[in-house]
Amino acid sequence: MVDPLIIDTLVARQQTRVSSPLASLTPRELDVLREMAQGKTNAGIGQALFLSESTVEKHVNTIFAKLGISAAPVHRRVVAVIAFLENAPEEGAPTRAVGKT
């Protein structure tokens, strides 16, 4: 038998993940966003993830589009990182099981 409090906590965590703006991102896009959150440039992200700069740029633009971040008078990278920090799963928490891209 499992404590109902544990079940409630797990269900709430899953519902939060599903409603998170990050839920629409692929695992690779989340990797890129994590690197962005560390303040890395596209070149730095590319080195860390073994991607070309143009591939990183495509991922970054897709992230902006999926998160609904337009070319408003704000720094889009900062807005994306804030969304990540507000919605990222806790360190060590399981993430969606989706094949890598």
Helices and strands as residue ranges (DSSP letters): H 4-19, G 21-24, H 27-37, H 42-49, H 53-66, H 76-87
